[in-house]
Every structure is written in structure tokens, then in C-alpha cells.
Amino acid sequence: MQTRVTEMLGIEIPIVQAPMGWIARSQLASAVSIAGGLGIIETSSGQLDVIKDEIAAMRELTDKPWGVNVAQLFIRDLDGLIEFLLENKVGFVTTSAGDPAVVAPTLKEAGVTVFHVVPTIRGAEKAADAGVDGFVIEGIEGGGFKNAKGASSLVLVPEIAARFPELPIIAAGGFTDGPSMAAAFALGADGVQMGTRMVASVESPIHDNWKQSIVAGKETDTVLVKGAIGPAMRTLRTEKTAQVNEEHGSVSLDIDDMMGTYFGGDMESGVAMSGQVQGRIHSVEPVADILRAAWNDCQSILTELGARTAASTSK
Ligand SMILES: Cc1cc2nc3c(=O)[nH]c(=O)nc-3n(C[C@H](O)[C@H](O)[C@H](O)COP(=O)(O)O)c2cc1C
């Protein structure tokens, strides 16, 4: 089965691995691309020198397609990064956390395929006006940075699909397996992006305590908190994030505290961004198994639904 996303990005499986600060680097992204999906390298960590090395590493690790997320708000030298991406012939970019009109036109002029990350219908209108090639639609149930007033994938995807039938959609927020993926296609998406599921993969570089917190976490164990910088974010409910949430304060994103969680495994040190879908993730799996199972199950479900509908209409 081909979709507009598999055709446009030259991939076999319409599953994109979410850009996630410090996590979406070459170890994880290359595993996703090699497995037939699309790996994405993050820039939201702001560590551009490291990111440039990670981009170089991708070239060594795979000849399959992959992309880069340009998290506009978190990048000090935006022009320098864009120049680097063009020099290195990066073919696919998702832009986020900023005005799509600022970078999309330059990238598009150079022949790069650009999808903008949109959390609202208004955001989709602005991105379409900026001439993007497609959308990543972020439902509020997903992990990570979010528009605090956001809506769920179930609300956003079909409405944006109806308003912009010519633009392909990658649905993000709540997707982890065949049933959720099949639902995305029914809503009008052409592919899905998985964040939380990818954090809890064997190839994800973060501490095992975080992976196990996703496996153990219930769907109700996340909170949407304000960050000291940038938009709101959905994180694992810990003592610290629950308290911030209750007090309507904002959570510090001190780098040492964050690294204490990411690589030190102290779940109270920083914040562990995680989506509600953690309640549906029950084991840490290799990326190739996650992608293959989700795509096979999705296709079986769509075929079965089609057959069931055909049988009932012929009665
Ligand atoms: C740990 C984590 C970090 C994230 N960091 C970023 C980021 O740096 N930039 C970004 O655009 N989205 C970020 N996100 C959001 C993801 O890109 C993705 O849209 C979201 O995880 C999808 O929802 P899901 O968690 O239900 O799969 C992050 C998500 C997680 C779980």
C-alpha cells in the first residue's frame, strides 16, 4: 500500500519518528529509516555542532531517506542551520515552533520538501499560506511541546484534511500501533508520527528508567505543564510536574536537571515528556518490530474493514 507520504518521501512504511531533543539522533533515526520508515534528527536541543555531526553520521549509517526538524524557537543561528541543511542536501525538513513563512520559502526554493508542524486549524491555514508541502498535525494527547489550548488528533486531522485536500498529512499524537494508524488513515491522514512509542524502543538512547516509566505509565499519568521557555508540554506525571501543574507555575528546563533524567535516569530531576498513549505501550521493542507490526496490522485492519463494509452493503 502506497500513500502520498510514502510516495513523496520515498519510504516503504508511512511512519515517521518524532523529532525529540537529545533522543532523535542518529542511533534512533537511522534504525527507523533502515526499517523502512522515516527517521528525523532533532534541533530543539539547540546543540547545533553536535547536530551537524549527527547529520554527517546519518549519511554513513543509511542510504535510505531521513529528515531534519527545524525547531525555530530553539535555534540561535537559524540562517546558519538552513545553509548547512542546503549544503548537505537534506531532502526533507519539518519546521515547527515558529512562523512557517520565515524558513519554508527558502527551503522550498532549494527543492527541499517541507512539512510544517501545526497544533490548530489556524496554524494549518498559516502553513498553507506559506506554501508548505504538507502538515504534521499535533494532537494535544501527544508528548512534548504543545499548544496549551490545543485539540485532539481526532478533532484536528479530519477538519484539516477536509479544508486542505491537496496537502498530505502526517498525524501525530496518540499513534503507536495498527489500530491507531488505521484510524489516522480513516481520518484523512497519509502517515503517522510516533514520539512516545519511539522513546520506549531499544534503539532510543535515553536511560532505561524513562523507558520503563512509559511501560508502567497509565494513560492518566501525564500532565500538561508550562515550560520556563517555549510553549506548554505534556510530560510524565511526577511529584515535580504534578506540583507545578497544581500551582499553575512553570517548570525549569535547566540543562543539567534535564540530562539527569534523560541519561541519569532520575525521573524527578528534569521532565520526561510523554504522551497519553503511554497507557497503550507495554514493552520496549526494537524499532523494526514496532514499524513492521504497526504497518502489517494497519493494512489488515483497513482490508478487513473494507470487506466488512462491502459485505454489509451487499446484504
Ligand atoms: C520526549 C519527547 C520530546 C519531544 N520533543 C520534541 C521536539 O523537540 N520538537 C518537536 O517538534 N516535537 C517534540 N515532541 C513531540 C513529538 O514530535 C510528537 O509530535 C509527539 O510525541 C507525538 O505524540 P505521541 O507522543 O503520542 O506519539 C516530543 C515528544 C516527546 C515524547
Ligand as a Chemical Component Dictionary entry (heavy atoms), coordinates in Angstrom:
data_LIG
# 
_chem_comp.id                   LIG 
_chem_comp.type                 NON-POLYMER 
_chem_comp.pdbx_formal_charge   0 
_chem_comp.three_letter_code    LIG 
# 
loop_
_chem_comp_atom.comp_id 
_chem_comp_atom.atom_id 
_chem_comp_atom.alt_atom_id 
_chem_comp_atom.type_symbol 
_chem_comp_atom.charge 
_chem_comp_atom.model_Cartn_x 
_chem_comp_atom.model_Cartn_y 
_chem_comp_atom.model_Cartn_z 
_chem_comp_atom.pdbx_ordinal 
LIG C1  C1  C 0 10.313 13.048 24.764 1  
LIG C2  C2  C 0 9.665  13.887 23.717 2  
LIG C3  C3  C 0 10.332 15.002 23.220 3  
LIG C4  C4  C 0 9.767  15.794 22.212 4  
LIG N1  N1  N 0 10.478 16.823 21.718 5  
LIG C5  C5  C 0 10.020 17.468 20.614 6  
LIG C6  C6  C 0 10.827 18.409 19.932 7  
LIG O1  O1  O 0 11.957 18.648 20.322 8  
LIG N2  N2  N 0 10.326 19.025 18.829 9  
LIG C7  C7  C 0 9.073  18.735 18.348 10 
LIG O2  O2  O 0 8.650  19.299 17.323 11 
LIG N3  N3  N 0 8.272  17.833 18.987 12 
LIG C8  C8  C 0 8.727  17.190 20.081 13 
LIG N4  N4  N 0 7.940  16.238 20.680 14 
LIG C9  C9  C 0 6.614  15.943 20.112 15 
LIG C10 C10 C 0 6.758  14.860 19.063 16 
LIG O3  O3  O 0 7.375  15.413 17.922 17 
LIG C11 C11 C 0 5.452  14.178 18.603 18 
LIG O4  O4  O 0 4.691  15.043 17.820 19 
LIG C12 C12 C 0 4.597  13.619 19.715 20 
LIG O5  O5  O 0 5.400  12.873 20.568 21 
LIG C13 C13 C 0 3.512  12.744 19.119 22 
LIG O6  O6  O 0 2.689  12.217 20.105 23 
LIG P1  P1  P 0 2.920  10.792 20.858 24 
LIG O7  O7  O 0 3.863  11.093 21.928 25 
LIG O8  O8  O 0 1.555  10.441 21.307 26 
LIG O9  O9  O 0 3.478  9.847  19.826 27 
LIG C14 C14 C 0 8.483  15.459 21.696 28 
LIG C15 C15 C 0 7.809  14.348 22.217 29 
LIG C16 C16 C 0 8.372  13.565 23.204 30 
LIG C17 C17 C 0 7.619  12.356 23.719 31 
# 
loop_
_chem_comp_bond.comp_id 
_chem_comp_bond.atom_id_1 
_chem_comp_bond.atom_id_2 
_chem_comp_bond.value_order 
_chem_comp_bond.pdbx_ordinal 
LIG C1  C2  SING 1  
LIG C2  C3  SING 2  
LIG C2  C16 DOUB 3  
LIG C3  C4  DOUB 4  
LIG C4  N1  SING 5  
LIG C4  C14 SING 6  
LIG N1  C5  DOUB 7  
LIG C5  C6  SING 8  
LIG C5  C8  SING 9  
LIG C6  O1  DOUB 10 
LIG C6  N2  SING 11 
LIG N2  C7  SING 12 
LIG C7  O2  DOUB 13 
LIG C7  N3  SING 14 
LIG N3  C8  DOUB 15 
LIG C8  N4  SING 16 
LIG N4  C9  SING 17 
LIG N4  C14 SING 18 
LIG C9  C10 SING 19 
LIG C10 O3  SING 20 
LIG C10 C11 SING 21 
LIG C11 O4  SING 22 
LIG C11 C12 SING 23 
LIG C12 O5  SING 24 
LIG C12 C13 SING 25 
LIG C13 O6  SING 26 
LIG O6  P1  SING 27 
LIG P1  O7  DOUB 28 
LIG P1  O8  SING 29 
LIG P1  O9  SING 30 
LIG C14 C15 DOUB 31 
LIG C15 C16 SING 32 
LIG C16 C17 SING 33 
# 
